[in-house]
């Protein structure tokens, strides 16, 4: 009897162990659908909240257009965005293109000057001490404060607006590029010194690949500044451009068109920034932990 009991007691742990081994492993599925739903629903809720606030304001102020009235005006406006009946009567498409052209010229000039200057400031200590106070003094100046200087020097509104874009876009590129050069690991420079590399090879093989993420960050910040500046500058200089178009519609008391222009300015600025963010991600490499 005792032998039978002893054998049964020995069999229970074995059976339990077998059950532990045989039990399937339960894996939790990642809530991918829930995350995707959240990414879609959250922006829609935000837009709906914005439209609701807009509708409340329009209901309390009869001079403010409702979202529906503004939508109808937008459909009518974008049905023919490139009409042209005179020098000061052009579609919104021509005004957007004119503003983008000024931004491209001013921003391009700022990149041509600012990025090499940032490399020099970050590489040469004397230049860093020389330009540091100048940048600290001029960087906080309001963009519109530069516009009268441009009008005085160039005697024309269009180059004055481009000048304002240039002088306000150059600082993010100079500062970020210089910081990137200064943060290059000293070990890299020591290896270059041991190998007796020329300054050109140091620039192309060591500095440029290391500084590229910083440089692209400066470019992304500069394009946002350039787009902000051109709208404000065109309001003061006149001519063709989205900023002038907003001011002209205000003089005509066409509030729906002003709201449409605000949305267009925001969308264009967002597209420009996202394009540069995608470019920065394409040239940014993450370290893989092994």
Buried (B, 14 or more C-beta within 10 A) or exposed (E): EEEEEEEEEEEEEEEEEEEEEEEEEEEEEEEEEEEEEEEEEEEEEEEEEEBEEBBEEBEEEEEBBBBEBBBEBBEEBEEEBEEEEEEEEBBBBBBBBBBBBBBBBBBBBBBEBBBEBBBBBBBEEEBBEEBEEEBEEEEEEEBBEBBEEBBEEBEEBBBBBBBBBBBBBBBBBBBBBBBBBBEBEEEBBEEBEEEEBEEEEBBEBBBBEBBBBBBBBBBBBBBBBBBBBBBBBBBBBBBBBBBBBBBBBBEEEBBBBBBBBEEBBEEBBEEBBEEBEEEBEEEEEEEEEE
